[in-house]
Structures are given as structure tokens and as C-alpha cells.
Amino acid sequence: MQDLRDIIQYHRKLAGLSRIRLAETAGVGKTVIFDIEHGKQTVRLETLLKVLEALNLRLAVAGPIVDQVKESSDA
């Protein structure tokens, strides 16, 4: 979770957004951004995805089985 919180904070600052402005843009509560950036582990996935979308970021799932499924569907 620490890497994700660092990525979100970095992109928020790079975009010149305050936590409050990012929360408004993402349509989430103002404490959500603080919680994410401080590593709170109970943030809902739906909420996290809204924040990532507001920052033009995507969450990807990776692993050997995912790769196998992707390769078989590409063939």
C-alpha cells in the first residue's frame, strides 16, 4: 500500500492539486485523500478507483496466471 500512496501523493502534487481539490474532482470525501496518502488500509476499492481516475491513473492486476489468460485470449 505504501507504493500506491506515494504514487497518488506524487501525482496529486505534480498536478498542483490540494487534497481537498482532488477529493472534489474525484467526487469523494475530503478525508479520503488524507487516508490514502497515510496508508489507511480500509479505503474502499470503488473510492480508490475514483481517486486514481481523477489523476488519470489506472490500477492493473498482474501475475503469471493473468499473463497466461491474456496470451490465450490474444491468440
ChimeraX attribute file (.defattr): number of C-alpha atoms within 10 A of each C-alpha:
attribute: neighborCount
match mode: 1-to-1
recipient: residues
	/A:1	12
	/A:2	13
	/A:3	10
	/A:4	14
	/A:5	17
	/A:6	15
	/A:7	15
	/A:8	20
	/A:9	20
	/A:10	13
	/A:11	15
	/A:12	20
	/A:13	13
	/A:14	10
	/A:15	11
	/A:16	11
	/A:17	15
	/A:18	13
	/A:19	19
	/A:20	16
	/A:21	14
	/A:22	22
	/A:23	20
	/A:24	14
	/A:25	15
	/A:26	20
	/A:27	13
	/A:28	16
	/A:29	14
	/A:30	15
	/A:31	12
	/A:32	20
	/A:33	27
	/A:34	16
	/A:35	14
	/A:36	22
	/A:37	20
	/A:38	14
	/A:39	16
	/A:40	14
	/A:41	10
	/A:42	8
	/A:43	13
	/A:44	9
	/A:45	9
	/A:46	9
	/A:47	17
	/A:48	18
	/A:49	15
	/A:50	18
	/A:51	25
	/A:52	19
	/A:53	14
	/A:54	17
	/A:55	18
	/A:56	9
	/A:57	14
	/A:58	11
	/A:59	10
	/A:60	5
	/A:61	6
	/A:62	8
	/A:63	7
	/A:64	8
	/A:65	9
	/A:66	10
	/A:67	12
	/A:68	11
	/A:69	10
	/A:70	11
	/A:71	10
	/A:72	8
	/A:73	8
	/A:74	7
	/A:75	5
